[in-house]
Amino acid sequence: MKKTFRFLLFTVIAGSVTFTSCKKSDDTTSDNSSQLTTHSDDQSRFSNESDAAMNDADAAIESFPAFSGREQSTLMLPCDATVVLDSTATDRRVTITYNGTNCSGTRTRTGVVVLTMPLGQRWVMPGATLTATFQNLKITRLSDNKSITINGNHIVKNVTGGRLAQLSSLGTIVHEISSTGMNVTFDNGSTRSWQVAKKRTFTYDNGIVIRTIGTHTEGSITGISEWGTNRFGDAFVTAITEPMTIRQDCNFRLVSGQVTHSRLLATVVVTFGLDVTGAPTTCPAGVFYYKLVWTGANGVTRTYILPY
């Protein structure tokens, strides 16, 4: 009888340990999923909104002949900002002030981006370089009221020269963007420093098409576009594994691309330009989705499909 009781007691204890172990594993997996999904969303928003500000900068620069050359631009200025030319004795300067107007239907922006370039240059010249200074550029997503705030400098180089208004005849224009420290403040109040290295290639196909790749390399990882420390204090690198493509005939939206986040709790692959089922799609009237895939230490693959 004693032996039977001891056996039952051992079985109960063993079962409890097994259950507790499984529960802890499930909790860990859930925590990992939450962190990886949040980081992917943070990086996507930072990258997309930085690129959107650079699109506004392109339109602003080309709107002023003093900056870009003799011809006036045909590009549309941002609908939620005022744009002012206010050059100094040494620099050409354009100030973009975002006013919080909800004209996109998905987000609002406040803050300032200042564009400066030496007086001796014109943006149309090959190798012309300007500085884009982000001053408390706060982007608030209307679907959940979450925001990010961006500060710091982008250095933008017009590698090939030329104006986007001439793109249909020029064929290709290349810009390089770099930053040694962009400060990103997240909705939980944490602030982190990220670095940027990108090349944007502009072509023409029923409007402007922008394909972005990363240009930084660390060890065996190439094509890195952003790197630094995320909101959870984890170091990361993000490499563009398929060019991030924006199309003017899709209202300058991101229509395709893929990035890989490394050095986190797991390697995460994020694919853009999808429908709600995770299949590639053309420019929709409504929402694009991205698919996030990561594999845990136990070999189990997790997949999430989310809107952007």
C-alpha positions, -999 to +999 in steps of 0.1 A: +000+000+000+028+024+009+046+016-024+014+023-043+009+056-025+045+066-032+041+058-069+010+079-071+026+107-053+056+106-077+033+105-107+014+136-095+046+155-088+061+145-121+029+156-139+030+189-121+066+196-131+058+187-167+027+209-167+046+238-151+075+234-176+051+234-205+033+265-191+066+283-187+075+274-223+042+287-236+046+319-217+081+324-230+069+318-265+041+343-261+065+369-247+090+363-275+062+366-301+051+399-285+086+414-285+094+403-320+061+415-334+065+449-316+100+453-328+091+445-364+063+471-362+086+497-348+112+491-375+086+491-402+071+524-390+105+541-386+116+531-420+084+538-438+079+572-421+115+582-427+111+574-464+078+593-465+096+623-451+123+619-477+096+618-504+083+651-490+118+665-490+122+655-527+090+673-536+100+704-515+135+707-529+122+704-565+095+730-559+122+758-555+144+766-585+169+780-561+175+745-548+171+723-578+176+743-609+155+764-632+125+742-638+096+741-614+086+707-600+055+688-610+056+668-577+029+674-551+039+690-518+027+672-486-009+678-478-003+681-440+026+706-440+037+740-449+069+744-469+091+776-467+123+786-484+145+805-460+181+805-471+210+819-451+242+836-462+259+802-465+231+776-469+201+770-490+173+760-465+138+746-468+117+741-437+088+716-437+064+720-408+039+693-403+006+705-388-012+674-377-038+674-404-054+640-411-052+640-448-038+605-453-067+588-434-042+566-415-019+588-395-012+624-384+023+641-383+036+670-363+071+684-361+097+698-384+121+686-411+148+712-422+167+707-454+200+724-459+225+725-487+256+746-494+250+777-516+276+764-540+255+734-550+224+727-569+204+695-562+205+686-599+243+682-598+258+647-595+271+642-560+251+671-545+245+665-508+219+679-484+212+674-447+177+666-435+173+674-398+143+658-381+130+679-352+105+661-330+087+645-360+059+627-343+038+602-363+006+590-347-012+559-361-049+565-360-060+529-358-045+525-323-033+560-314+003+547-310+031+571-320+068+573-327+089+604-326+121+609-347+150+632-341+184+634-359+200+640-392+199+622-426+227+629-450+212+625-486+234+623-516+222+627-552+246+602-567+236+604-603+223+640-603+191+649-620+156+659-609+127+636-604+106+658-627+130+646-655+129+610-645+108+597-675+136+610-698+166+603-676+156+567-669+173+563-635+182+585-605+200+572-574+200+587-539+220+575-509+209+581-474+230+576-442+228+585-405+251+577-377+224+583-350+186+588-354+169+590-320+136+571-320+111+576-291+084+549-288+049+550-274+062+535-241+085+565-236+118+547-243+143+563-267+169+545-287+196+554-312+194+538-347+218+540-376+207+541-413+224+532-446+202+530-477+203+534-515+171+545-532+168+540-570+142+560-588+128+547-621+096+556-641+067+532-648+034+549-650+048+572-624+078+572-600+090+539-587+114+538-557+133+507-549+153+508-516+181+485-505+205+485-475+242+493-480+258+484-447+276+451-439+284+436-406+302+402-406+283+379-430+252+400-430+249+423-460+222+447-472+217+462-438+195+493-438+190+500-401+208+488-369+209+497-332+191+488-300+153+483-299+128+494-273+135+462-253+172+469-251+182+442-276+207+449-303+195+442-339+203+446-375+177+448-403+187+437-438+166+443-469+165+409-486+141+420-514+140+457-525+114+478-506+093+492-535+072+523-534+050+533-564+036+567-572+006+551-590-003+535-557-003+568-538+034+564-529+027+533-508+050+504-501+038+477-525+064+449-520+097+441-503+112+419-476+134+425-446+152+402-421+157+411-385+187+394-369+205+392-335+172+392-316+155+364-297+150+348-331+156+356-368+125+373-382+115+375-419+089+401-428+073+403-463+053+433-475+028+438-502+003+411-493-034+406-489-051+394-457-044+358-466-007+365-470-006+362-508+011+389-529-013+415-542-014+446-564-023+481-552-054+476-531-081+502-525-078+495-488-051+479-466-018+462-474-006+434-451+028+421-441+037+385-430+060+380-401+077+346-397+100+335-370+113+301-357+117+294-320+144+274-303+121+244-303+119+245-341+083+257-341+075+283-367+053+312-358+035+332-385+016+365-381-002+385-408-008+422-399-019+454-417+003+484-424 
